[in-house]
Amino acid sequence: MKIGITYTILRKEELMIRENAERFGETVMLHEDNVRFPYKYDLDVVIIRNVSYFKALYLAKLFEEHGVPTVNPFSIMLEAGDKVFSTLKLSKKVPVPRWGVSFSENSAKKIAEELGYPIVSKPVFGSWGRLLAKINDKDSLEGLLEHKKWMKNPLYNIHYFQEFIQKPGRDIRSYVIGGEFITAIYRYSDHWITNTARGGRAEPCDNSEVEEISIKAWEAFGDGALAIDIFESPNGLLVNEVNPNMEFKNATRVTGVNIAEKLVEYAVEVAKR
């Protein structure tokens, strides 16, 4: 078995994946500097681990078109990695926060009125809590829209909003790989953004309702390895979003679950399909 691992930098996750992949045969580390197409890669499967969502998306498509399956596949990268596309998928399977999408400043203001302040503005792509904004009133919204109008990337002018959820000082990150619930953690923070990349504190989460809603969220996509973000709201659990390029070093540290091993085992299964 030849397992490729694409990467931008060798984070703790990539090192853990490499260590576990070596049990199954040859492991080929594919830094961005050394990947090009068209080119024939002698690999059975590639685990996509690039930091950039768009690089990961294109790499998945290119490897697949050259006959090499990927984890995650292009289709999952595309729909799980885009907050609008993923919301459409998730809302058919699980409860999600109330949301809205607009394509102009005027329609954005109408969505804010419909959802009611405060609301949260999110870019349609991105991770680590970057470019999130809690908008408390009309003046804040107008300021945000003015700034986004002059940002060069046109995707920043697709305006995605969610209602602001009053959380109990934490949210939940769960992991589902190939339809199997792996583990979950609470992420605590005094800030409303609870990502561990932003300083959130991780603790184990053992909750059967979390397991159930996580599997249903994965079923909305039906394939791949997904990290799932869940809110505890006054009305029950809500799935906030999913991430198709999971980070898991903190979850492994606090739960003791070898998520990298599960990811590699799943990649081997994909290679054998």
N, C-alpha and C positions, 0 to 999 in steps of 0.2 A: 504494500500500500504506500503510495506517495501522496503526502498531504502538503499542500502549499498554504502558507500563511502570509497574506499581504499586510503591510504595516507602514505607518508613518514614522513613529518612534516606538522603541521597545518599552512599553509600559509594563507594569506588574502583570496585567492580564495576558499580554502577548507571551511573556516569559512562562506563565503558568500553562498556557495553551501549548506552547512548544514542548515543555516538559512532558505533558500528558500525551501529545501526539507521537512522541518518539517511541512509545510502547507499541505502536501499530506499524512501524516501518520507517521509511525515510521521510524526514521533514525538510521542506524547502522554504526558507525564509525569503520573502519577496518584498524588498524595500521599494518604495516608489521610484527611486533612482534607477532601478534595474528591471522595471516592467515596461514592456512596449508591445504594440500590436501593429500589424498582423504578425504573429509569431506562434509557433507550435510549442506548447508547454506539455511536457510528459508528466502529467499529474492526474491523480484519480479524483481529487476534490480540492477546492480552495476555500479556506476560511478567510472571509473578508474582514480586515481589522483596521482599515484606514480611518484616521480621525475625521477627515472631511466626508460629509454625507454624500456630496456629489461625486467625489472620487470613488467612494465605495460603490455607489450606484452604477457608474460607468464601468468599473472593473468587473462587477458581477455580470453585467450584460456582455462585455467583451469575452470573458472567460466562457460563459455559457454558449455564445455563438461559435466559439472555437472548440466546443465539445467537452468542456470541463464543468461539472456541476459546482455550485457555490453555496456556501452557508454564510449569510442568508442569500437566497436566490433574488434575482433582479425584481421579480414581481412583489416580493415581500419588502425589499428595500424601498421600492417606489411608494407603496401604499402605507406601510407602517412608518416610514420616515417623514412623510408629509402630514402635518397636523390636520389639514382639512380632509385629505383622503382617508386618514385613519379614523377621524371622527365619524365620517360617513359609514365606515365599516363597523366600528364599535357600537354605534347607536342602534344598530339592528340586533345586537346580541346582549348588550349590558347597559345599565344606567350610566349616563355621562352628564357632566355639568351642562347647564343650558349654554348655548353658544350661538354665534352668528359670524357670517363672513360677508364682507363688502368690498367693493372695488373703486370706491371714490370717497372723498371726505364727507360729502353730504349723506351718503348711505351709511357710513360709519357712525355718524351722529344719530341716525335713526335707530341703529342697532343698540347703541348705548342707552337710548331712551326706553327701548323695549326690554332690555335686560335689567336696567336699573343699576345705579352706582352703588358700591364700587364694582368695576369690572377689571378683567385682566386682559391686556393685549399681548399676543404672542406672535413671533414670526412663524411662517408656515413651515419652516425647517429650522433645525438647530437643537442644541443640547446644553447641558450644564447650567441651565437657567439663564442663558445669555439673552439679552434684549427683551426680557419680560418686563412688563410695566403694570403696576397697579394704578388704576385711574379712578380717582375719588370724585371727580366732578367735571363739568363741561369745560372749564378752563384748562384742566389737565389734559383732557382729550384733545382740545384744539392745539395745545403745545406739542403733543406727541405727533399728531397728524402733520403738523408743519415740519417737524424734523424728518419724518419718514418720507415726506414728499421730495426731499432733496437727497435722499440716499440713492446711490447709484444702482443698486440691485433692484430690478423691477419687482421681484418677489416681495420686497418689503412694503410694497404698495398694494398687496393683497392683505386686507385687514381682517385678522382672525381674533375674535373676542370670546371670552368665557365669563360666566358669572363668577364673582369672587366667593369662594367657599370658606366659611369659618371653620378652620381645622383645630383640633385639640393640641396644637403645638407640634404636630408631626404629620407625616403622610406615610404611605407604604410603598415599597418597591418589591415586586415579586418577579420570579423567573420561571418561565415555562418553555421547555425545549422539546420539540417534536410532540407536543400535546401532553407532555408529562410535567406536572408541577414539581419544581425542584426545591425551592425555598422562598422565604420572604423576610424582609427586614422592615422595621420602623425607622424612619429618618426624622430625628428630632432637631428643632432649631427654634430660637427665639424670633427669627425672621420668618416672614410668610413664605419665602423661598427656602425649601428644606433640602435641596440637593446636597449630597455629601461632597460634591465637587465645590460647593460654596460654603463648606464648613459644617454641614449637618452631621449629627451624631447617630451612628447606626447601632441598633439593637435587634436581636432576633424577634421575629413575629410568628407566632404559632396560633393560627386562627383558621378554622374550617371554612368560614364564610369567605375569607381572603382566597383560600385555595379554590373554592368553587367559582368565584367571579373571575379569577385569573384564568382558569381553564376556559371559561366561556369567552373571555376576551381573546384568547389565543384562537379559539374556534372561529372568530370573526374573520381571521386571515387564513387559517387552515393549514399552515405550514411554518417551518422556520423555528428560530430561537428568539424569543422576545422577552425583554424586560418590560414590566407593566407597572405603571404608576397609578396608585389608588388613593382616593380621599375618603376619610371618614366624615360624612356630612350629617347634619341633624336628621336627614331623611334616609340614612343608610349609606352603604358603600357606593362610590361613584368611580368609574375608571376615567382618569384624567387623560392619559395618553400612553403610547407604547414606544419602545425604542428597539430598532432592529440591529443595533450595534452595541450590545450590552457591555457595561462596565460592572465588574463584580468583585474587585479585590476586597472592598469593605464588607460585602455580604459574606464572602468566604471566611474572612477573618473572624466575624462575630458569630456565624452559625456553624463553622467547621465543615460546611458542605463544599465538596470539590466541584464547583460549577464548571471549571475548565474541563475537567474529565468528562462531565455530561455533554458539554458542547462538542468535544472531540468524538465521543462515541456516536453522537448524532451525525456528525459529518461523515464518519465511516459508514453509517447506515445509508446516508444519501448517496455515497459513492457506489454502493452496491445495488441501488435501485435499477 
